[in-house]
């Protein structure tokens, strides 16, 4: 499967702006994460990106490149804006296509997977006459991942773990849409369970201390909970801020938490 991955805008075209962000930087960050996830985890996928740096590239150049390369799917990553009045995720396919088209079916699967992970209101599946959707000769979709000028959405965009989750959602959808086969790096025995990397922000014998840590994490925007564990015959209250099958995602969460002054570590089970 040949994926043409297009981080919107770039170079002299910053795209949408708001809350200290430029769209071109966010779209590139998400697209690079998406490429990494797909290449690390799936077989038989080739990825060409319209840009891998802060490069100016016209819409015509992008679609001409995808067409001449013979891509199977064109995915354009964007961030929205609307004068601070709107929030959420939406995606688009070309307005000349029916809801029964192959493109619409791919979009439906990707949309479903993205909204599972992005913590954004679902604004729905839409159509538009955008250049990259109209002029690409393969199935094409454009996703709008939140509103850069909305406080709630921008607070999420600030989080490395959120950008990783957005990339993961797109990857999950692409894998389903194109029936990608996962790489089997470790050749696990039949019936074996995949490792889970849990991000821990403290273990306490006093539940009050655990609850205080929980409130600190939630105030900083980290979803977390208290798990009770037994260590050497004693009850401990462990504050957990995520569990990931991909260790890179867990490490990204730890870095994000430490940037907020919260010590965290990973337990693999």
N, C-alpha and C positions, 0 to 999 in steps of 0.2 A: 504494500500500500504506500502510495506516494502522497505525502501531506505537504502542502504549501502553507506555511505558517507566517502570518502577516501581522506584526505588531504595528498598530496604527500610528500614523504621523512620524515624526523624527526629524532631526536636523533643524532646518530653518522653520519647520512647521511644528510648534509645540503641542497643538491640539487644544483640548479644554484645559482650563486653569482654575485653581481654587484651593483654599486652605493650605497654601504653600506647596502644592503639587503641580506638576505638569503631566498631562496625559501621556505624552511620548515616553516618559521615563517609566511610568507604571505599566504601560502596555508591553514595553520591552522586558521588564522584570518578569511579568507573568508568562510571557511567551518563552523566555529562556528556561524558566522553571518547567513549563509544559514540555518543551523539547527534551529536557533532562529526564523527566519522569518516563516519557514514552521510550526513549532510547535505552534507558536502564532496565525497563521492565517488560518490553514486548519485542517479539521477533518480527522480522519481515516488514519493517516500516522504514521508509526513507523520508527524511525531513529536510526541506529547503526553506530557509527563512528569508523574507524580503529584506531584513536587516538584522544584524546582530550587534549593532552599536548605534550611536546617535547620528544616523545617516539620513540625508535628504533624498527622498525617492518619490517620484510621481506615481499617481494611481495607474497611469498607463504603463509605466515601467513594471509595476508590480504584476498586473494581470498579464501583460505580454510574457513576462518571465515564467509565470505559472503555466500559461498555455503552451509555451514552447518546450517546457520541461515535461509536460504530459502528466501533471498532477491528477490524482484521483479526488482530492478534496482541497478546497481553499477555505482556510479559517482565518478570519480577521478579528484581532483582539482590540477592543476599544474601551474607553471610559466615558461616561455620559456627563452632561451638564444641563442645567435648566434654571439658572438664576436662583439657585438654592431652594427651589420649591418642590423638587421631586426626589424620590429615593427609590432604589431598587435595581433589579436585574431584568434585562430583556434581550432578545436576540432576533435576528432578521434573516430571511431568505428573499430571493428576488420576487418582486410582485407579480411577475408573469407566470409563476409556478402554482400548481394546485397543491392542496393539502395531501393529496395522494401521491405526489411525486417522490422519487427516491430522495431528493434533497430534503423534502419536508420530513421524511421518515428519519433521516440522519439527524436532522435538527431536533426532532422530538426526543430522541434518545440522549443527545448531548444536553439539551435543556433540562431534562429530568435529573441528570446526574449533577449538573452544576448547582441547581437550586438546593440540592441536599446538603451542600457544604458551604455555601457562600454567605449565609446569615443575612441575606438581603430580601426585602419584599419581592415577590414574583410579579413582574409587570407583564408577563405573558410572551407569547410567540407571535412575531409580527412580520410584515412584509414591507419592502421598500425598493426603490429604483436606484439603489446605490451603485456606483461604478463597479466596485469589485464584485458585486453580486451579478450584475448584468453582463459584464464583459469577460468574465471567467468562463471558459468552455467546459469546466467540470462543476460538480456540485459545490456550492459555496454557502457559507454562513458567516454572519458578523455578530459578535456578542458585545453587549454594552454592560460592563461589569461595575455597576454602581454609578453614583453621581458625585463628581469630584468637588462640587460646590455645595454639597449637603453635609452637615456636621456629622450625622450618624455614619454615612457611607465613608466619609473621609477618615473618621476615627478608625474604621476597619482597614482602610487602605494603608494606614500607617504601620499596621502590624505585618511583619514578615510572615507569620504563620497564616494570616488571612490570604495573602498573595499566593502562598504555597497551596492552600486549600482550593482557591479558585483554579489554579493550574491543575490540581489533582482532579477536580470535578470535570474539567474539560477532557483530561486524559481518560478518565473512566468512561465518559460518553463516547469518545472516539473509539476506544477499545471495544465497546459494545456494538457501536454502529458498523464497524468494519471487521468485527469478529477477529480481533487480533489475538494471537496466541502468546501467553505469558512466557517469559524466559524462565527456565528451570535451572537456576545457578547452583543450587545446593543438592539437587536430586533427593528430596526428602523421601523417607520410607512411606509406603502406603499407609494412610490413616494418621500420619504425623500432623501436628498442629503448627501453624505458622507462628513465629515469634511475635510478641507484642511489646513495643517499646513504650513504657509508661513514664511520663514526666512528673516527677515528684518535687513538691515545693516545701517539704518538711515532714518529719514524723515526730509525734508528740505523745507523751503518756498522759498528759492533761488535755482533755477534750476542749476545754476553754481556750487553750493556746492554739489548738488546731482551728477552732472556729474564728479566732482573731485573724489567723493567717488567711483563712478562707475569705473573710471580709476584705482584707487588703488586696487579694488577688482580684476579686470581683470589682472592686473600686477601680482597678487599673485595666479592666476589660477582659480579664482572663476567666473563661468558664472553668469551674473547678468544683470538686466535691471532696468529702471526707470518706475514706475507706478504712474500715477497722481490720487490722492484721494482728497476728500473734507472733511475737519474736521472743525466742527463748522462754516460752511459757508465759509471757506477759503481754497484755493488750496494749497496742499502740494505735494512734489515730494518724493516718497518713493522708496528707493533702495532695490530691492528684489533679493535674492541670492538663490532661490529655493522654491519649493512648494511640499509638501509630504503628501500622504494619511496616512502614518505611522509616528506617532509622534517620535518614536525612531530614525528614519532616519533624521528628522528635528533637533532633539537634537544633533545627531552626527555631522551634518553640523555646528551647532552653536559652538560646542566644537572645531571643526577643525578651524573655523574662529578665535575664540578667541585665539587659540594657535599661530595664525599669527598676533596677536595684533589688531584684528578687533572686536569691540563690535557688537554683534548681539542679536536679540531676536525673539521670535516666536509669530505670530498672528494666531489664529485659527478661520477660517470662515466656 
